[in-house]
Amino acid sequence: MTVMAWGGVAALLIWIGLWRWHAGFWRIAPVLPEAHRADVWPAVDVIIPARNEADILPSSLPTILRQEYAGVLRVFLVDDHSDDGTADVAARLAAKCEHGDRLTVVCAADRPQGWTGKLWALWQGMQACGHSPAPLLLFTDADIAHAPSSLSRLVAQSTRGDYDLVSLMARLQASGFWSRLLVPAFVYFFAMLYPFRRVCDPRSKVAGAAGGCVLLRRQVLEEAGGLPAIAGALIDDCSLGRLIKQRGRPGGGRIWLGFTREVVSTRPCGDLGTVWRMVVRTAFVQLRHSWLLLGGTVGAMLLVFLWGPLCLLLAGPKLLLYRATPAGLTAGACGLASWLLMARTFRPMTRWYDQPWGIALLLPLAAAVYTLMTIHSALCYLRGAGGAWKGRTYGAPAHHR
């Protein structure tokens, strides 16, 4: 057989393996269950890092302040040197909002060397909790809107399963062609890297979290080394999940990662540029700044996501004209089967985001775009402009340069 045919066979076998034996990564599971009745609801300190979020806070902050939670709830919004009046907007929103007295606005101190902006803001929020901190912490981003019962359901899940960390994949905005394609694909690829079922399995070493919404036990975090242990992490959510699972308690901490419609990002992702910047910031970090891993990743993306469709497109015309060789027939058949199988695994995610079947068939296009984003991320680090976000740039560690 030809190289094209062998590649088609390999791509199909890979997709069969991913579909059947990769922990059901493509399923929308687990989903956050309803809260149970409880006699005691532990106090919770919510920490919201915010840098230049004045425009987004009106759609998110009131949803936290109005939480229908039976326990003591305090909210600390940490203004990370914003220049758009974020702190003033937060104070005005609290003054007009029911339960606005739950809010304390904290102005972050200057960020020391070795800390990323978000983790330093979270650390400042923890320090602001005072001498009587709550046993539970909720880290949530400034753009995240919460349904009234979301905190109760988070706490109930933590106590029900004796989890040290409970994290929810916030439902991102998907409007416009590119975000309708790339946002579901972003979550799909995340789940492929960190299968939720394995994240939740204490026997598995796979650890992860979704940084938009993370509830965790303060004591466990402190015993694991606290935020200073991951101070320089750009992919802070997965680093936090790994820290808790590896060092949270003797034998490893218990973490849970799932889906919900209760927690929603209010940040628009309508254009290609917005998604592009989000991915470029950390894609090369995910590869540990390794050019070898970059080459392997690009090759794997081409084989897994693009080879099958390419086989079908090249062999298809000859198949229609009954002029295909046995090798061409093999390439075309395997290409069609692998394309349909990858669309089948992508369909639950596109359905979760209320998108039509046709979007699932465009997964190869999404994969091609994400491959270009990853290459661009590496080039940014090569130029010393890696990790750019919110007006800050974080270069690669010295030993990677």
Buried (B, 14 or more C-beta within 10 A) or exposed (E): BEEBBBBBBBBBEBBEEBBEEBBBBBBBBBBBEEBEEBEEBBBBBBBBBBBBBBEBBBBBBBBBBBBEBEBEBBBBBBBBBBEEEBBEBBBBBBEEBEBBEBBBBBEBEEBEEEBBBBBBBBBBBBBBBEEEBBEBBBBBBBBBBBBEBBBBBBBBBBBBBEBBBBBBBBBBBBEBEBBBBBBBBBBBBBBBEBBBBBBBBEEBEBBBBBBBBBBBBBBBBEBBEBBEEBBBBBBBBBBBBBBBBEBBBEEBBBBBBBBBEBBBBBBBBBEBEBBBEBBBBBBBBBBEBEEEBBEEBBEEBBBBBBBBBBBBEBBBEBBEEEEBEEBBBBBBBBBBBBBBBBBEBBBBBBBBBEBEEEBBBBBBBBBBBBBBBBBBBBEBBBEEEBBEBEEBEBBBEEEBE
